[in-house]
Amino acid sequence: MSTMQAEVFEAFRSIDIPEEKALKAATALGQRDTDVTALKSDRSVMKWMMGFVLAFQVAIFVKLFIHCTAPFGRHG
């Protein structure tokens, strides 16, 4: 049991919550922290993916206009 879980457990016990229920509540809060950590790592991966897509789209946009700037269809 982590420090936060122990503190939650003790807080529940201090207001006369049965030991079994207090332990379940403290464990559930610990699981919530694990879930939040997983979501934060997923969000980090999504940021990298969106950055790649944006960079790719900008590259296509730049290539489109660089290619079309030759006057009267002449290349080179």
Number of C-alpha atoms within 10 A of each C-alpha: 11 10 8 12 18 15 13 19 22 17 14 18 16 10 8 10 14 11 13 10 13 20 19 12 16 22 17 13 14 16 12 12 11 11 11 11 12 11 12 11 11 11 12 10 12 12 12 11 12 11 12 12 12 12 12 12 12 12 11 12 11 12 11 11 10 10 10 13 11 11 7 7 9 8 9 4
